[in-house]
Amino acid sequence: MVVMPPREHDLAAENEALRKDIEILQHEVEVLSAKVAELEARLGQNSRSSSLPPSSDSPKSRAERRAAQREAAKAKGAEAKRARGKQPGAPGATLERRSDPDEVVVHEPERCDSCGNDLTNAPPEGVTSRQVYDTPDPIVICTEHRSVKKRCKCGTVSAGAFPREARAPVSYGPNVRAAALYLLHAQHCSVERTAQALSEMLGAPVSTGFVASLAKEAAGRLDPFLAEVAKALVSSPVVHVDETPDQVRTDTVWFHVCATDLYTFLHASETRGKAAPDAAGVLGRFTGTMVHDRLQMYFNYTGATHAICLAHVLRDLEAAGVRWNQGWAVEMATLLAETNKACHEARAAGKKRLGTRELAAFLSSYDAIVSAGLAVNPDPVGRKRNYLEKKSYNIAIALRDRRSEATLFARDLSIPFTNNEAESSLRMAKLHRKISGCFQGDDSAQHFAAIRSYIATARKHGVGALDVLARLFCGDVWTPPATT
């Protein structure tokens, strides 16, 4: 046994301690580096790499995106800079002259512009006309309804029936009510601003209590309409579904949507889970194709075929592409975009499906790229995946496990590439939260969901919101045509 001198023994112990300190520091550097990379990735998120809305993008990222688009256009030989507004050669859009104006006002010169002579009796030598479109000053017209009583020979006294809008000794009619609800739930004005706007526009006092009562009254009449829309959606071949949060005072509420290009059905619930769509009564009976953002809850509806939104996948692929050695993500994004373009061209040509070889080539490339993605994302040794590693690994796993749902758009040209229909149908709910902050009444979210379903569906059928709201307050609930 070799006995080390005391000094050498101390140096060896000190060396060992330093080695341990270095190992600890190296580990801390790795942890902190991963944390910095995660924070940079989170800060660098925008609408193209996450579910954030475009309005959240910074001015710098918007400018960079526009510059990239100009460069891409220049590389394709297209015009590099597209001016705002009307493009050269495009048809103009302006007000058209009417052959039967409501009013004609004649302007005659009284005296000569040169010598000042009187022109009162001078004959006209030509006329130039200009038309002005405007609205008359908004006023409230008071209509008094009188119920006349008459006595029959039998002695019974009968009275004339008041119309539905004459509900009290003095009340506002269906057009004023429709205008108030339109400002409240179609333009997202607050109760106070709606009352103020109507008071100033009509020159009549409109109280906040009156405005606040309209949503409950309108929503209470929409049950037949909602039942018809639910029935139409259940029989649709393809529906789009999604959900978004809001608040009722301090509590979270979820808006769930089921939509097509002709119908919008919104349902408000305290839960994000499957119990909410079950209560709405559409998805549980649906047997067509359901397009969504691959939230697991939707896959629990086993009676339907599923297709996932590829716009979400493209955002996830872009987020994964920021990591080193994730070139597969760029390749997959390119493959999906090119195949989507081929699908558009096939539809334009009247085809119902892609060519057999073209489809086989797409599926083969898809499988090869997914395998490459899994190969460059192995399980880390002795630790969990960090934020960036999860991004790339999760999308690779999703594309492997949801191959059928991710490729359905190419195998069936009736299936859309994105879930934009559902997202656009939820946009007004998101806008309400951005403008108004939250709902105040216990049932106000349910009222909003019913009224927005009514307005959105009517617009999809080319019927104006004010028209259907006025009909609603007259007791004539609009319903979609049965033939569409």
Buried (B, 14 or more C-beta within 10 A) or exposed (E): EEEEEEEEEEEEEEEEEEEEEEEEEEEEEEEEEBEEBBEEBEEEBBBBBBEEEEEEBEEEBEEEBEEEEBEEBEEEEEEEEEEEEEEEEEEEEEEEEEEEEEEEEEEEEEEEEEEEEEBEEEEEEEEEEEEEEEEEEEEBEEEEEEEEEEEEEEEEEEEEEEEEBBEEEEEBBBBBBBBBBBBBBBBBBBBEBBBBBBEEBBEBEBEBEBBBBBBEEBBEBBEEBBEBBBBBBBEBEBBBBBBBEBBBEEEEBBBBBBBBEBBBBBBBBEBBBBEBBBEBBBBBBBEBBBBBBBBEBBBEBEEBBBBBBBBBBBBBBBBBBBBEEBEBBBBBBEBBEEBBEBBEEBEEEEEEBBEEEBBEBBBEBBBEBBEBBBEBBEEEEEEEBBEBBBBBBBBBBBBBEBBEBBBBBBBBBEBBBBBBBBBBBBEBBBEBBEEBEBBEBEBBBBBBBBBBBBBBBBBBBEBEBBEBBBBBBBEEBBBBEEEE
